[in-house]
């Protein structure tokens, strides 16, 4: 096995660091570099003749090149394949290119091309068509998982396809405009966040700036023990769902009542879930109570299992870095909580192809959720492919040396991926590289009340692409970022299980929960919090400023803590 840990930090110890960040509130950021628009030096049709053989191997080719529009921007759309089956699409602006390149990640197991950037609302360069934009399906179509039996396609998903797509897009840029891009960026969420980190870790010279949202970086544990536990915990002995969606408003209201104000202000959001210690047993029905207003003992026990996560009953060891956070309850709908007792739980769909074809060295098409043992032995069986699939390397010194910048972000109400994972990587980087080194190239933001890659009751509308450009091109590190509520639900980073419709996003209308009032709110680089001034409307971000550092999200001791450490990747 090629996993070779070095100098691993004690990740379960809370790390509260004053990162030397400037102590000020939201200010106008420096503008990115003033780069003029560059016109094509050739025609769109000439892209059909670009040779990609040396990038992707024999059989790699451009298939189509045609002038069209994307969001009203005239572009040359180029599609093609890198051998054996990595499909890509590149959009080359005809008149508006400002010498920048943006590559986008995809969610779930990918299997499709998604050319929509998230966490970039209000980015003028993006909306004006200033980027060449590209994406890939990562070497397969759909999410059934059988492609995991093929060594090359497995590598395409793990790391190869995004790197080759970057090389391909850069070649097309050079051919189309007669010059290279001045700056290159990667933006992804969920598995796209894993892809973003994999690029920074394996190919540190591919991108100048990387934005990684809610990264599924610990792929091996995330898509087996985590989602497997959430699904298995919510099925009874007859295969019926124990906690259904109609119970979520009740649970959410109780958690909000108990924990909302612990961060200093009652605003409907649990902004520091690390302070919360809610016991679901307080919701168990008293004798004669209306069942609609309380939980059965079995339901309360299941909710407690959600918060706690998988545990080896023999050793007492937890098997994940952390679980869903208090304040995320409404987001459970459609993920590991189904609307009806006879529905299939979405988390079960997520783990199925991974358990069968990807996570373990020996594939087993007959592997079922009921076969998944929540033990340290299973965790150890996931280790061989850890240095292949997981983007949890704490040593980003090559990326730092190359001048790369990294922004991590995570919604605190994320039901798909625990924010504890993202904090674990942040802490591991500091433990291995040192606080000063990490502060020179990385920032981490937590978004209160925000779900997986967006959505939720909190203000999920934000732009991290412009601050990244400011940092890379202007040398101004990001500080406060203003967020806002949005009525537009983005599917950025959301998994697609093959029917063309991203899944796992809650349906508030079904829950019957009124949304919180529209709000704006600044977020600050971890470990700093946002503090309400005590005057003016709590929904107005102008009445908030930088607060004290806080833990925000708890991490814990577990036998997989070393997976967030410095290691050598395997091919």
Phi, psi and omega in degrees: 000138187268004179288118183230088182292147178220133172047060185277134178280160174279092191290340183281350178278124180304132179246108177247107187241130169279105192280010182073023182279147180297141184264081177213168181269195186295126176229163177293133181277160176293147180287148172299172180305141180275091183253126180289153175293142181243130179275155177299147175261352177225192181258161178297317182301332180294342179294340177296339184265000182289128183273125180246008186301318182289345178270306186255351181098176181302132182100352178282132186201154168277130183260319180221152174209110183215148177281133180205197175231152175227113186053039178083358180265124176296127182222160166260113181267120183244127175239157179185185182225136172254128188303140001274322187217031179275104178272145181220161172219135180234129177254114183253108181302139182279327185227349192245007187291124180254035170070029179235149179238136179231121176253139186246137177275176180224161187261175180060224173264017180063235181087005176206165180259124181238116182249058179223123183268131174259175180050035181218024180293123182095358177287110186295321180298321179290311183293334179274001179077032182279346181258144154285132183239139180215158177204166181222159175271001176067026166098008178201167177245132178081181187232025181290331172100346181301333178300340178294347176284343181266123184302316183291316180293327176296318177291325177303317179288319184296314187199333193290318189295319180294321179295314181292326177295321177298315180295321180294312181299320180293325176293317179297322177300311180300320181287322186282320185256350182076016177200161179277163172292142177284324181218145180232139184226152174235136180224120180209160178221151183066235174298331174300329174290322174297316179299320179299313180292323178298321177298314181296324185276316182272326186230070189296348180259000182290321187225143176281327181221136183232126176249117184240110180259139176036054190292132174277049190295326179267064188306317186299318181274320184303314187263014176229280186292321182291294182294328177298318179294316182298321178287310183299325181293337186256013171250137175271185185297336179267005179081015177265151180288133183276305179259115178257168189301331182296343179272348186293318177302322178298312181294316181299317180297321180292319178295316179299317179299320184279329194233347184305310188281356182296337179271004174110350181207138177270101183231009180088359182239139173267097188271344176227074183301340178298337180277346188273143177216065184276137180252113181299340180296341177293347181261003180294137184297131170282162181301128178085000181286154176292119183303337180288345185254007185203182181245151169286164178300323179295319179294317179297321178295321178295316178299319178298324178293323177303310183294323186279317181089176184295141181220133175286112184292339179282319183259340185084359183285137169284153187244009173223162179288338181173174187234197175298149184266152171300135184102359182259003195303319181295337181279353180290336182302133177079002178247283175244006172238121182263163181286330184227156185297332182261011177283154171277136181281132184300321179303327178294324177293326181294316186282337189305304181291332181289315178297322184284318195233347191239314194287325187253153183297325178255111181292152180215094182300345181265001182297129179242161178305323181294343178274349184283115179266130181268082184220163176294335177296319177295318177302317179293327179291341177275347185294322182305324181262006175302310181286002177261309184266329191274136178252063184240022182290122181282350181262094175254030184296326178293320177295318178297314181297326179286354180090009182291151177238145184228128171243121173260142174213152185204131174286131182290342179261020182291121177269342184279318185224129183287134174300341177298331176296314182294320176294325179297319177294315179305312180295321180295320177299316179295319179297326182268315187266338183099149184300316184296317180296314182295319181297339182283343185218357185228145171223146178236130178237133171253137183247110182299134175073005183263137183277208185282109180062020180135185181071189181093181181277343183273174180284103187258357181277117182205165178232109174256351181288318178295313175302325177295318177297319177302319183290311182291315189265333183247353178075014181257110181292143181291144175236249179289139175234125180278130176246164179209162175289155180215144175268354180269120180264111181277145173259017179303121177082355183282142182289149176235117184267023170108352179262009177084357182243114176306139186235166177095008176261124183301158179245092184304328182297323179293323181286339180071026182260128178290137179292156174292159177300151175304142183211159166241151184201129174283147170242150185235154179301135176305138014262016184280150181248171172261133183241132178283138183289340183092353180233145179084178184290131182293342180275356182262115182300340179294343181264016179237150178214180181297130176258192182285156173295147181209163179293322180065302180234133178278142166247175184209165175286134175203155187291354176259010182302329181290347176293337171267083183199182179276129181208168177264127178292151175254157182262000000 
